[in-house]
């Protein structure tokens, strides 16, 4: 006879089942956290490798300037050939591949290579090689694909918990966070660009309402902070005035960049597109020659990602903004069209810094050094059509809370102006060719 104090068999089974379920959830969470740590370590290693590659190129350029210029056509051509031969899925920035992988299930072996360890390895090696050759590329887009590949591969087969799409999106967001050291921007990027959780008109309306309310509050209360912490620096009023002007100009140039890129690497039937499809390696070498010419014309401003050049415009009274903006635009477009791995985020920030610097040096009443920051946020928003992500990245990078409102206004103005030139978001246009996962992609890998 069972004691009245002893648990019933049904209760014991329920408790045992609950215990097993809890153990499984704990194991899944621990696995995801562990893989995320590996992704962060990989992103940090990738960043250091890219920095070392740029430093080595700088040394080579100082020792032998003219021979080092030959690295550009040679590097572009070799990277394009290696990409097409061994890992077509590693071409370009990698963000379109992540978007396509998150949206649809993999179709066959090749379709599944968009986010894998193998693709991530090729992405790291070839991106570093491009930077060693002096290419105007960034590591941020590639980091998105690298971390997404690590997260997806090492959690594959995990039952229960987050699904394939959530893991890929989380990995891509972690890539942005690790690349820029901007965790909030990573979350926003996942919502705005990867997951498309925000309907485009909705988030544009949200930003517009926030900006208008913030501007109204500033007009009434001045540079008000709830706990009395105020911004140190130039008058914030000039930033509010400059933001829409700089945003419109930067957005137009950003839209032009995206339009030219999609025209050249898309499925158009004009002579340049036909040449690229029929002679991809020769075309890549030609892109390298264009990048070399831009480097000579700018005095070496176009080499690498553009971190140092953008920083100098922020911290020094430099007059090289126009030259940086024009020639960096050309060299970045050449690298993006080559078909080799490489991102456009960091070069876009450098181009935007140059545009903003032109306003800062113009002598106009509203011009100030804040123009450089507004130019970066505006141009990036114009290129990728992600105003919230662009503004948040700059907020976290500059750590200047006083520029939150003006940055949002500049990014929104840029997104609006960019839409006149490039109606559809760049990454989603490029993701179209990756969504099918067909073998035909090997003949013309999207960047």
Secondary structure as GFF3:
##gff-version 3
##sequence-region A 1 447
A	DSSP	alpha_helix	9	63	.	.	.	ID=ss1
A	DSSP	alpha_helix	65	86	.	.	.	ID=ss2
A	DSSP	three_ten_helix	88	90	.	.	.	ID=ss3
A	DSSP	alpha_helix	95	103	.	.	.	ID=ss4
A	DSSP	alpha_helix	108	111	.	.	.	ID=ss5
A	DSSP	three_ten_helix	112	115	.	.	.	ID=ss6
A	DSSP	alpha_helix	117	132	.	.	.	ID=ss7
A	DSSP	alpha_helix	140	154	.	.	.	ID=ss8
A	DSSP	alpha_helix	164	180	.	.	.	ID=ss9
A	DSSP	alpha_helix	183	189	.	.	.	ID=ss10
A	DSSP	pi_helix	190	194	.	.	.	ID=ss11
A	DSSP	alpha_helix	200	221	.	.	.	ID=ss12
A	DSSP	alpha_helix	236	265	.	.	.	ID=ss13
A	DSSP	alpha_helix	271	278	.	.	.	ID=ss14
A	DSSP	alpha_helix	280	298	.	.	.	ID=ss15
A	DSSP	alpha_helix	307	315	.	.	.	ID=ss16
A	DSSP	alpha_helix	321	337	.	.	.	ID=ss17
A	DSSP	alpha_helix	345	360	.	.	.	ID=ss18
A	DSSP	alpha_helix	370	384	.	.	.	ID=ss19
A	DSSP	alpha_helix	387	398	.	.	.	ID=ss20
A	DSSP	three_ten_helix	401	403	.	.	.	ID=ss21
A	DSSP	alpha_helix	404	421	.	.	.	ID=ss22
A	DSSP	alpha_helix	426	435	.	.	.	ID=ss23
A	DSSP	three_ten_helix	439	443	.	.	.	ID=ss24
###
